[in-house]
Amino acid sequence: MTTTNTMRAVRAHERGGPEQLTYESAPRPEPAPGEVLVAVRAASITSGELDWDASWTDSLDGTGRDRTPVVPSHEVSGVVAALGTDITGLAVGDEVYGLIPFTRDGAAAEYVTVPADVLAAKPARLDHDTAAAVPLAALTAWQGLIGHAALTPGQHVLVQGGAGGVGSFAIQIAKSQGARVTTTALPQDRDFVTRLGADRVVDYSTERFEDQVADVDVVFDAVGGATQARSWAVLRPGGTLVSIVQPPDPEAASAAKGRGVFFVVEPDRAGLESLTELIDDGRLTPVVDRIVPLSETRDAYEALGKEHRRGKIVLHVTERKR
């Protein structure tokens, strides 16, 4: 149990971009019934997070109550520090990780309260910094490929944007399920995505993927725009295009005799437990671009919009512990 009622946190008191983020002292939260207090060891940040309505209100569509000041970063890895009432299956001292619901304060702080039912045991083979890179990106790939596309062994998957935070997990998860994987990437990322398991890499800077690929069972779209629109040409009849960027055009789906799905990732303990199995079996490896101290969170968010990255940027909150 913690002994003070304050903590260090990154907060925004007004809606906006990284310029609104301040590293400061803040009240330490206390767990309500059904919640646990997590002593944060590491957190991970996501491109576009500060643009989401849910990051600033208590509703996904932005129609709810303004929550400022808010704490960003919804991927957490840490240690259970205290339990609210009505908690089973967790104990103080447990190492856990999870995706915090977007309409709550995030993990860019020394402590965060989290609904107990969205937390899972941290993968044993990962330290907290690496575990924090998993929840949002890997759950997005898992829910898209397994939940929405119902991927089966032997199918052909095209991952649009395989070197990114979500795409790097999509390649590995598709391979873990016995799929054949093609991905689009820049030349400097060819070796990287090949090591992740891509069977074929299309250089999107010089090649049109629709001239190189055909009869795809599942397109996992992490790019959107014209790339998504062109993806229908490579999808086999009856195939599925899953996008995490924008809703697919229903008319284009009909013309291609395929199915289009857009979804937003949800906290999912069962999904995390499946991912933990893959990680601890050595079939799934999180990709961390770099680790920065909590005090540099503003700079880290600014970098998200300016740099080409491989994998996630992680906020290191306390000393690494396994």
C-alpha positions in Angstrom: 0.0 0.0 0.0 1.3 3.5 -0.8 1.9 5.9 2.0 1.4 9.3 0.4 -1.6 10.9 -1.3 0.3 12.5 -4.2 2.3 11.2 -7.1 4.2 12.5 -10.1 2.1 12.4 -13.3 1.8 13.9 -16.8 -1.4 15.8 -17.2 -3.2 18.1 -19.6 -5.4 20.8 -18.1 -6.8 21.9 -21.5 -7.6 20.0 -24.6 -4.9 20.1 -27.2 -1.7 18.4 -28.4 1.6 17.6 -26.7 2.1 21.3 -25.8 -0.6 20.9 -23.2 1.2 18.1 -21.3 2.8 19.0 -18.0 4.9 16.8 -15.7 3.7 17.7 -12.2 2.5 16.6 -8.8 -1.1 15.2 -8.8 -3.5 13.5 -6.4 -2.9 9.8 -6.2 -6.1 7.9 -7.2 -7.8 5.4 -4.9 -9.4 2.2 -6.2 -13.2 2.1 -6.3 -15.1 -1.2 -6.0 -14.0 -3.5 -8.8 -10.8 -1.6 -9.4 -7.1 -2.0 -8.4 -4.4 0.6 -7.9 -1.4 -0.2 -10.1 2.0 1.1 -9.3 3.1 1.9 -12.8 6.4 0.6 -13.9 6.0 1.6 -17.6 3.5 2.9 -20.0 3.3 3.2 -23.8 1.9 6.0 -26.0 0.0 5.9 -29.3 -0.1 8.1 -32.3 -3.2 10.3 -32.5 -4.2 9.5 -28.9 -4.5 13.2 -28.0 -6.9 13.7 -30.9 -9.4 11.2 -29.6 -12.6 12.5 -28.0 -12.4 9.7 -25.5 -9.1 11.0 -24.3 -10.8 14.1 -23.0 -14.3 13.1 -22.0 -16.2 10.2 -20.4 -17.7 9.0 -23.8 -16.1 7.6 -26.9 -17.9 10.0 -29.2 -17.0 13.1 -27.2 -20.5 14.0 -26.1 -19.8 13.2 -22.4 -18.4 15.1 -19.5 -15.1 17.0 -19.9 -12.5 15.1 -17.8 -9.7 17.6 -17.7 -7.1 17.5 -16.2 -6.4 14.2 -17.9 -3.5 11.7 -17.8 -2.6 10.2 -21.2 -1.2 6.8 -22.2 -3.5 3.8 -22.0 -1.1 0.9 -22.1 0.3 -0.1 -18.6 2.6 -2.6 -17.0 3.1 -2.5 -13.3 2.4 -4.0 -9.9 -0.8 -4.2 -8.0 -0.5 -1.7 -5.1 -3.9 -1.8 -3.5 -7.3 -3.5 -4.1 -10.8 -2.0 -4.2 -13.6 -4.1 -2.8 -15.1 -7.1 -4.8 -11.8 -8.2 -6.3 -11.0 -11.8 -6.9 -8.0 -13.4 -8.7 -5.6 -10.5 -8.0 -3.4 -9.7 -5.0 -1.1 -6.9 -3.9 2.3 -7.5 -5.5 1.0 -9.2 -8.6 2.7 -8.1 -11.8 0.1 -7.1 -14.4 -0.4 -5.4 -17.7 -3.4 -4.2 -19.7 -5.2 -1.7 -21.9 -6.9 1.0 -19.8 -10.4 2.0 -21.1 -9.9 5.2 -23.2 -12.5 7.2 -21.2 -10.4 6.9 -18.1 -7.1 8.5 -17.0 -4.1 6.7 -18.4 -0.8 5.4 -17.1 1.6 8.3 -17.6 1.8 8.6 -13.8 3.3 6.7 -10.9 -0.1 5.2 -10.1 -3.3 4.5 -11.9 -6.6 2.9 -11.0 -7.8 0.2 -13.5 -10.9 -2.0 -13.7 -9.6 -5.4 -12.4 -11.3 -7.3 -15.2 -9.1 -5.8 -18.0 -5.8 -6.7 -16.4 -3.8 -9.9 -17.1 -0.6 -11.3 -15.6 2.4 -9.8 -17.2 4.3 -12.2 -19.6 7.0 -13.8 -17.5 9.8 -13.4 -20.2 9.3 -9.6 -20.5 10.4 -6.8 -18.3 7.8 -4.0 -17.6 9.2 -1.6 -20.2 8.7 -4.2 -23.0 5.4 -5.5 -21.7 4.0 -1.9 -21.8 4.5 -2.0 -25.6 2.0 -4.9 -26.0 -1.6 -4.1 -24.9 -3.1 -1.6 -27.4 -1.1 -2.6 -30.5 -1.1 -6.3 -30.0 -4.7 -6.5 -29.0 -5.6 -4.4 -32.1 -3.9 -6.9 -34.3 -5.3 -9.9 -32.4 -8.9 -8.6 -32.4 -8.7 -7.6 -36.1 -7.2 -10.9 -37.4 -8.8 -13.4 -35.0 -12.0 -11.7 -33.8 -13.1 -9.8 -36.9 -11.4 -11.7 -39.8 -11.6 -15.2 -38.3 -8.1 -16.0 -39.7 -7.5 -19.7 -40.2 -4.2 -21.6 -41.0 -3.1 -21.5 -44.6 -4.8 -18.2 -45.5 -3.0 -15.4 -47.2 -2.8 -12.1 -45.2 -1.7 -8.7 -46.6 -0.6 -6.4 -43.8 -0.6 -2.8 -45.0 2.0 -1.0 -43.0 4.0 -3.9 -41.4 6.7 -1.9 -39.8 4.4 0.1 -37.5 3.4 -0.6 -34.0 0.3 -2.5 -34.9 1.5 -3.9 -38.2 4.6 -5.5 -36.5 2.2 -7.4 -34.3 -0.1 -8.3 -37.1 2.7 -9.9 -39.1 3.7 -12.1 -36.1 0.2 -13.0 -35.0 -0.8 -14.0 -38.6 2.3 -16.2 -38.8 1.6 -17.7 -35.4 -1.8 -18.8 -36.7 -0.2 -20.5 -39.7 -1.0 -17.8 -42.3 1.2 -16.8 -45.3 2.0 -13.1 -44.9 2.7 -10.3 -47.4 3.4 -6.8 -46.1 4.1 -3.4 -47.6 7.1 -1.5 -46.2 9.9 0.9 -47.1 13.2 -0.6 -48.3 14.9 0.2 -45.0 12.3 -1.9 -43.2 12.5 -5.0 -45.5 14.9 -6.9 -43.2 13.0 -5.9 -40.1 9.6 -7.1 -41.3 11.2 -10.2 -42.8 12.6 -11.1 -39.4 9.1 -10.6 -37.9 7.9 -13.4 -40.3 6.8 -11.7 -43.5 7.0 -14.1 -46.4 7.0 -11.4 -49.0 7.7 -7.7 -48.8 6.4 -5.1 -51.3 8.3 -1.8 -51.5 5.4 0.6 -51.6 7.6 3.5 -52.5 8.5 2.0 -55.9 5.9 -0.8 -56.5 2.1 -1.0 -56.7 1.1 -3.8 -54.4 -1.9 -4.7 -56.6 0.6 -5.5 -59.4 2.5 -7.9 -57.1 -0.2 -9.6 -54.9 -3.5 -11.4 -55.6 -6.1 -13.7 -54.0 -5.6 -12.4 -50.5 -7.9 -13.8 -47.9 -7.4 -11.0 -45.3 -6.2 -7.4 -45.7 -5.2 -5.9 -42.4 -5.2 -2.1 -43.1 -3.2 0.1 -40.8 -2.8 2.9 -43.5 -6.2 3.9 -44.8 -6.9 6.4 -47.6 -5.9 5.4 -51.1 -4.1 2.3 -49.9 -7.3 1.0 -48.4 -9.3 1.8 -51.6 -6.7 0.0 -53.8 -6.7 -3.1 -51.5 -10.0 -4.3 -52.8 -8.3 -5.2 -56.0 -6.2 -7.9 -54.3 -8.9 -9.4 -52.1 -10.4 -12.7 -53.2 -14.2 -13.1 -53.4 -15.4 -13.8 -49.9 -12.3 -12.2 -48.3 -12.2 -9.7 -45.5 -10.6 -6.2 -45.3 -10.2 -5.1 -41.7 -9.2 -1.5 -41.1 -8.1 0.2 -37.9 -8.0 3.6 -39.7 -11.4 4.3 -41.3 -14.6 2.5 -42.3 -14.3 0.6 -45.6 -16.5 1.7 -48.5 -19.6 -0.6 -48.6 -20.0 -0.2 -52.3 -16.3 -1.1 -52.9 -16.8 -4.2 -50.6 -19.8 -5.2 -52.6 -18.1 -4.8 -55.9 -15.2 -6.9 -54.7 -17.6 -9.5 -53.3 -15.8 -9.1 -50.0 -16.5 -7.9 -46.5 -15.2 -4.7 -44.9 -14.8 -4.2 -41.2 -13.7 -1.1 -39.2 -13.2 -1.4 -35.4 -11.7 0.2 -32.4 -9.7 -2.0 -30.1 -11.3 -2.8 -26.7 -9.7 -3.8 -23.4 -9.7 -7.6 -23.3 -8.2 -9.8 -20.6 -8.8 -13.0 -22.6 -7.1 -11.6 -25.6 -4.1 -10.5 -23.4 -3.9 -14.0 -22.0 -3.7 -15.4 -25.5 -1.0 -12.9 -26.4 0.9 -13.8 -23.2 1.0 -17.4 -24.3 2.4 -16.5 -27.6 5.0 -14.2 -26.0 6.1 -16.7 -23.4 6.3 -19.4 -26.1 8.6 -17.2 -28.1 6.2 -16.8 -31.0 5.5 -13.1 -30.4 8.1 -10.4 -29.7 7.1 -6.8 -28.9 9.0 -4.2 -30.8 10.2 -1.2 -28.8 11.5 1.9 -30.7 12.9 3.5 -27.6 12.3 4.0 -23.9 12.1 7.5 -22.4 11.7 8.7 -18.8 8.2 9.8 -17.7 9.5 13.4 -17.4 10.0 13.5 -21.2 6.5 12.4 -22.1 5.7 15.7 -24.0 8.7 15.2 -26.2 7.8 11.6 -26.8 4.3 12.6 -28.0 5.8 15.2 -30.3 8.1 12.6 -31.8 5.1 10.4 -32.7 4.0 12.9 -35.4 7.4 13.6 -36.8 9.4 10.4 -37.0 9.5 7.1 -38.8 9.5 4.5 -36.1 9.7 0.7 -35.7 7.5 -0.3 -32.8 6.4 1.6 -29.8 7.7 4.5 -27.7 7.6 3.5 -24.0 7.5 5.7 -20.9 9.8 4.4 -18.2 8.2 5.3 -14.8 10.2 3.4 -12.2 13.2 1.1 -12.0 12.9 -2.0 -14.2 11.7 -5.1 -12.4 11.0 -8.5 -13.9 
